[in-house]
Amino acid sequence: MLSNTLTLTVNSVAKVLLRVNQDNYGSEYRLTTATERYVLKIRHSSQNAGGKTFDSHSVLVEHTVFETVSTLERKMTASVTLRGQIGADPASLDHLSDALGVLVAAQAAALVQGES
């Protein structure tokens, strides 16, 4: 089980999110201030595809900047799903996840501009 708090570093600023829900299949963490809210959801599930069973692990983070007198509310989300066939080496999925993280970090500016 993950800890009661998770730290999300956004633009070099640490955001400490507190766990607000825990069940058998996931957790939800939240930080709300006067100007913004961060919600991080972790979900685990199993799916059947083509006669094979896959474990799926999803993380979603949502950032909401609250409306003010001069600006409208804004929401942004980012997510990742890790899927591995039952019986496969979990370390291989970990390595694949690391590789994707490095690629996304290196190409983030182009990706958010819609380049492909």
VENHU-V611558 format. One record per residue. N is the residue number from 1. RES is the residue in one small letter. NEAR is the number of other C-alpha atoms within 8 Angstrom. Layout:
<<N/RES/NEAR> <N/RES/NEAR>>
//
This chain:
<<1/m/2> <2/l/3> <3/s/5> <4/n/6> <5/t/9> <6/l/10> <7/t/8> <8/l/8> <9/t/8> <10/v/7> <11/n/4> <12/s/5> <13/v/6> <14/a/8> <15/k/9> <16/v/9> <17/l/14> <18/l/10> <19/r/12> <20/v/8> <21/n/7> <22/q/8> <23/d/6> <24/n/4> <25/y/7> <26/g/10> <27/s/12> <28/e/12> <29/y/14> <30/r/12> <31/l/11> <32/t/8> <33/t/6> <34/a/4> <35/t/7> <36/e/10> <37/r/13> <38/y/12> <39/v/12> <40/l/12> <41/k/12> <42/i/11> <43/r/10> <44/h/10> <45/s/8> <46/s/8> <47/q/8> <48/n/8> <49/a/7> <50/g/4> <51/g/5> <52/k/8> <53/t/10> <54/f/12> <55/d/12> <56/s/12> <57/h/11> <58/s/12> <59/v/11> <60/l/11> <61/v/11> <62/e/12> <63/h/11> <64/t/11> <65/v/10> <66/f/10> <67/e/9> <68/t/7> <69/v/4> <70/s/5> <71/t/6> <72/l/7> <73/e/9> <74/r/8> <75/k/8> <76/m/7> <77/t/8> <78/a/7> <79/s/8> <80/v/7> <81/t/8> <82/l/9> <83/r/9> <84/g/10> <85/q/9> <86/i/8> <87/g/4> <88/a/7> <89/d/6> <90/p/7> <91/a/6> <92/s/8> <93/l/11> <94/d/8> <95/h/8> <96/l/8> <97/s/9> <98/d/8> <99/a/8> <100/l/8> <101/g/8> <102/v/8> <103/l/8> <104/v/9> <105/a/7> <106/a/7> <107/q/8> <108/a/8> <109/a/7> <110/a/9> <111/l/10> <112/v/7> <113/q/6> <114/g/6> <115/e/6> <116/s/4>>
//
